[in-house]
Amino acid sequence: MASKGAKSRHRAPQETLEELHYLRRLADEAIPVRVRLADNQEFSGVVEFFDSGFIRLTREDGPNLFLYKHDIKYLYEEPNGEA
C-alpha cells in the first residue's frame, strides 16, 4: 500500500526519439556504417534513407539494400570511415 506522502512513479517513455536523431545524423553526414543482421550477415555502406520500418543502405561494392529494422541486430559506424 502506498502512503499518503509517497511520490507517484512514472514509467520510462517507450520512445526517446534518439534513434531518429542518430539515423538522421548518419544520413546527413554520409557516415559509413556496418550493419549486422539477425542471421549474422554483415553489410557496409551509408544510410541514405530511413523510416519507422527500414533503412536504405547505399553501397559502392554492390546493390543498394532496404533492410528492415526488425532484422537488424546492430549497426555501428565504421572505425576508419571505410564503407
C-alpha positions in Angstrom: 0.0 0.0 0.0 1.2 3.4 -0.8 1.5 6.0 1.9 0.0 9.5 1.5 3.4 11.2 1.2 4.8 8.7 -1.4 5.6 10.1 -4.8 3.9 8.6 -7.7 6.2 6.7 -10.0 6.2 7.3 -13.7 7.1 4.8 -16.3 10.0 5.4 -18.6 8.9 6.5 -22.1 8.7 3.9 -24.8 10.5 6.0 -27.3 13.2 8.7 -26.7 13.5 9.6 -30.4 17.3 9.2 -30.1 17.2 6.6 -32.9 15.7 9.2 -35.2 18.3 11.8 -34.4 21.2 9.2 -34.7 20.0 7.9 -38.1 19.4 11.5 -39.4 23.0 12.4 -38.4 24.3 9.3 -40.2 22.4 10.1 -43.3 23.1 13.9 -43.3 26.8 13.4 -42.8 27.1 10.3 -45.0 28.9 8.4 -42.2 29.9 4.9 -43.3 28.3 2.2 -41.2 28.4 -1.6 -40.8 25.1 -3.4 -40.2 24.8 -6.9 -38.8 21.6 -8.7 -39.3 20.0 -11.2 -37.0 21.3 -14.1 -39.2 24.9 -12.6 -38.8 25.2 -11.3 -42.4 27.1 -8.0 -42.5 26.8 -5.1 -44.9 28.7 -1.9 -45.2 27.5 1.4 -46.7 25.9 4.7 -46.0 22.4 5.2 -44.6 20.7 7.2 -47.4 17.1 7.0 -46.2 15.1 5.6 -43.2 11.6 5.4 -41.8 9.9 3.6 -38.9 10.3 0.2 -40.5 13.5 0.1 -42.6 16.7 1.8 -43.6 18.2 2.1 -47.1 21.9 1.3 -47.2 23.7 2.6 -50.2 26.8 0.6 -51.1 29.6 1.1 -53.6 30.5 -2.6 -53.9 27.0 -3.9 -54.5 23.4 -3.0 -55.0 21.6 -0.7 -52.5 19.7 -2.5 -49.8 16.5 -2.0 -48.0 16.9 -3.5 -44.5 14.0 -4.0 -42.2 14.8 -2.7 -38.7 13.4 -5.8 -37.0 16.1 -7.8 -38.9 19.0 -5.6 -37.7 20.9 -7.0 -34.8 23.1 -3.9 -34.5 24.6 -1.0 -36.5 27.8 0.8 -35.9 30.0 3.5 -37.5 33.0 2.2 -39.5 36.1 2.9 -37.4 38.2 4.2 -40.3 35.4 5.7 -42.3 35.6 2.8 -44.8 32.3 1.7 -46.4 
